[in-house]
Amino acid sequence: MTRKHQIVICGAGILGVSAAYYLGKAGIKDILLVDECAPLTLTSDRSTECYRNWWPDAEMLALMNRSIDLMEQLADESGNAFHMNRRGYLYVTADESKIPELIERSNRTSALGAGQLRIHSSDNSSYQPAHPEGFRDEPPGADILLGNELIRKYFPYLTDQAVAGLHVRRAGWLSAQQMGMVLLETARRLGVQFESARVDSVDVKSNRVNGVKLSNGERVESPIFVNAAGPYLKQVGQMLGIDIPVYTELHLKVAFRDLLGIVGRDAPLLIWDDPQSLPWADDEREALAGDDETKWLTEPFPAGAHTRPEGAGESQTVLMLWEYKTRVIEPTFPVPLDDQYPEIAMRGMSTMLPALKGYFNKMPKPQLDGGYYTRTRENRLLVGPLPVEGAYVIGAASGYGIMSACGAGDLLAAHVAGAKLPSYASAFSLARYDDPEYQKQLETWGESGQL
Ligand SMILES: Cc1cc2nc3c(=O)[nH]c(=O)nc-3n(C[C@H](O)[C@H](O)[C@H](O)COP(=O)(O)OP(=O)(O)OC[C@H]3O[C@@H](n4cnc5c(N)ncnc54)[C@H](O)[C@@H]3O)c2cc1C
């Protein structure tokens, strides 16, 4: 059986759904969204659901500002159906020597367009704490709080070792599932159809997209094909004969019930910005260090352990994440879990939130899950045309696909509709890798800002 559609989108994760929504909004009719999984379930329901405009890369920052503008618009139109808040991200350090660099880096990010930086060192400062819910009437940019007394006045659960905290303000979290459903339901009202099937092959003739073959045996004729296959971006690229330069990293996350009420229920996303050694009792440390298999648990661990409260009302849930061991692997499902992760994350977070040590002898039951960051070498996503006529890509959004989804979908729709492209468009096109200058820059690419 053959049917015809104007556009086929392969993948109904947050990026495919957002592409469908913005293509529909651009007035493009007759879009088919295809996925063998239920929409928004493979990677897009595994995230921490956080967002921020605070990126060291000017192009990423511009895309995120646009994406957050669009999310705010969507929140306004839907009565904030996806509970977008603006609690911010709080990066905390106990290392005095890092303060000058923290200020310098923050000034740089502020100057790139992230908003004004304010530095506070005494209690009569003008620091404004965030409202726990909603996203309006919050200051833009970021605040740096200097000194333990000032930090713990606003965040009393933090360690007395904290000396500086960078509170990024155009940031917070939301329900990614609900935002995705707002996009999907609106897209469906605009005429987008969903088909539960796998795209098995893409029919390309004379370097032009002709259609696709689905796992249910159907052939769909279509002049436009969008690869939004998340962790399978590379495999679906191969169906077009194109190598998409991405790889996948396994990332886990754990949820606990914080029965002792240690993480403030109104807290922002809390990030420990220093490398550290895990806290062990002396005898534990000695035993671990004496065994080749466990020795690594006594060695230095990287910065970046983070946590946030999850859920409203009576919820006691907290989420914890810490990328202490990056694993680049091919995507397999269910994702391989690491039984040591919950305890390591809890111990790491206790450096920032010392009262968590109360759980060391009796850990609350963890809920562990995870997914893949599909990413490019420099961690910029891919949105735009592919070198087969009618083929496009939207993906490789690594650990920031929820926050960038609206901006990326909007950018893809501009490419397909032939609308005026924003200044950052070329930074996310596959064609950037054809530029020898860009290839040279890649050799010395700086930090990507990924958590
Ligand atoms: C632990 C963790 C924490 C994260 N935290 C955050 C965060 O705080 N903020 C943030 O912004 N982002 C976060 N992310 C990243 C974010 O979740 C991803 O970037 C985003 O979900 C990727 O969306 P996607 O649509 O590209 O992929 P997916 O959601 O994986 O969707 C791709 C879809 O394509 C389908 N597909 C693939 N091949 C085919 C085929 N041949 N035929 C049909 N369908 C196909 C799949 O079935 C899948 O449904 C996190 C990710 C992880 C793993």
PDBQT file of the ligand as one rigid body, heavy atoms in Angstrom, charges set to zero:
ROOT
HETATM    1  C1  LIG A 501      19.816  11.376  32.341  1.00  0.00    +0.000 C 
HETATM    2  C2  LIG A 501      19.461  12.494  31.379  1.00  0.00    +0.000 A 
HETATM    3  C3  LIG A 501      19.228  13.778  31.865  1.00  0.00    +0.000 A 
HETATM    4  C4  LIG A 501      18.898  14.816  30.983  1.00  0.00    +0.000 A 
HETATM    5  N1  LIG A 501      18.595  16.054  31.479  1.00  0.00    +0.000 NA
HETATM    6  C5  LIG A 501      18.218  17.041  30.628  1.00  0.00    +0.000 A 
HETATM    7  C6  LIG A 501      17.846  18.316  31.141  1.00  0.00    +0.000 A 
HETATM    8  O1  LIG A 501      17.845  18.553  32.348  1.00  0.00    +0.000 OA
HETATM    9  N2  LIG A 501      17.469  19.278  30.244  1.00  0.00    +0.000 N 
HETATM   10  C7  LIG A 501      17.461  19.042  28.899  1.00  0.00    +0.000 A 
HETATM   11  O2  LIG A 501      17.139  19.973  28.147  1.00  0.00    +0.000 OA
HETATM   12  N3  LIG A 501      17.802  17.842  28.387  1.00  0.00    +0.000 NA
HETATM   13  C8  LIG A 501      18.170  16.832  29.223  1.00  0.00    +0.000 A 
HETATM   14  N4  LIG A 501      18.520  15.607  28.721  1.00  0.00    +0.000 N 
HETATM   15  C9  LIG A 501      18.612  15.438  27.267  1.00  0.00    +0.000 C 
HETATM   16  C10 LIG A 501      17.278  15.216  26.598  1.00  0.00    +0.000 C 
HETATM   17  O3  LIG A 501      16.525  14.249  27.301  1.00  0.00    +0.000 OA
HETATM   18  C11 LIG A 501      17.537  14.751  25.151  1.00  0.00    +0.000 C 
HETATM   19  O4  LIG A 501      18.420  15.652  24.507  1.00  0.00    +0.000 OA
HETATM   20  C12 LIG A 501      16.255  14.701  24.360  1.00  0.00    +0.000 C 
HETATM   21  O5  LIG A 501      15.280  13.940  25.019  1.00  0.00    +0.000 OA
HETATM   22  C13 LIG A 501      16.526  14.100  22.974  1.00  0.00    +0.000 C 
HETATM   23  O6  LIG A 501      15.312  14.109  22.260  1.00  0.00    +0.000 OA
HETATM   24  P1  LIG A 501      15.213  13.444  20.834  1.00  0.00    +0.000 P 
HETATM   25  O7  LIG A 501      13.858  13.754  20.320  1.00  0.00    +0.000 OA
HETATM   26  O8  LIG A 501      16.391  13.817  20.012  1.00  0.00    +0.000 OA
HETATM   27  O9  LIG A 501      15.407  11.881  21.105  1.00  0.00    +0.000 OA
HETATM   28  P2  LIG A 501      14.401  10.755  21.660  1.00  0.00    +0.000 P 
HETATM   29  O10 LIG A 501      13.567  11.265  22.765  1.00  0.00    +0.000 OA
HETATM   30  O11 LIG A 501      15.242   9.541  21.907  1.00  0.00    +0.000 OA
HETATM   31  O12 LIG A 501      13.458  10.474  20.428  1.00  0.00    +0.000 OA
HETATM   32  C14 LIG A 501      13.918   9.850  19.238  1.00  0.00    +0.000 C 
HETATM   33  C15 LIG A 501      12.792   8.981  18.731  1.00  0.00    +0.000 C 
HETATM   34  O13 LIG A 501      13.150   8.469  17.454  1.00  0.00    +0.000 OA
HETATM   35  C16 LIG A 501      12.589   7.189  17.340  1.00  0.00    +0.000 C 
HETATM   36  N5  LIG A 501      13.256   6.451  16.269  1.00  0.00    +0.000 N 
HETATM   37  C17 LIG A 501      14.572   6.169  16.150  1.00  0.00    +0.000 A 
HETATM   38  N6  LIG A 501      14.779   5.472  15.009  1.00  0.00    +0.000 NA
HETATM   39  C18 LIG A 501      13.577   5.318  14.407  1.00  0.00    +0.000 A 
HETATM   40  C19 LIG A 501      13.131   4.676  13.216  1.00  0.00    +0.000 A 
HETATM   41  N7  LIG A 501      13.987   4.041  12.387  1.00  0.00    +0.000 N 
HETATM   42  N8  LIG A 501      11.817   4.704  12.923  1.00  0.00    +0.000 NA
HETATM   43  C20 LIG A 501      10.931   5.323  13.740  1.00  0.00    +0.000 A 
HETATM   44  N9  LIG A 501      11.299   5.955  14.872  1.00  0.00    +0.000 NA
HETATM   45  C21 LIG A 501      12.599   5.949  15.202  1.00  0.00    +0.000 A 
HETATM   46  C22 LIG A 501      12.802   6.575  18.709  1.00  0.00    +0.000 C 
HETATM   47  O14 LIG A 501      11.922   5.472  18.921  1.00  0.00    +0.000 OA
HETATM   48  C23 LIG A 501      12.538   7.766  19.620  1.00  0.00    +0.000 C 
HETATM   49  O15 LIG A 501      11.202   7.789  20.084  1.00  0.00    +0.000 OA
HETATM   50  C24 LIG A 501      18.838  14.553  29.587  1.00  0.00    +0.000 A 
HETATM   51  C25 LIG A 501      19.065  13.264  29.100  1.00  0.00    +0.000 A 
HETATM   52  C26 LIG A 501      19.379  12.243  29.973  1.00  0.00    +0.000 A 
HETATM   53  C27 LIG A 501      19.613  10.863  29.426  1.00  0.00    +0.000 C 
ENDROOT
TORSDOF 0
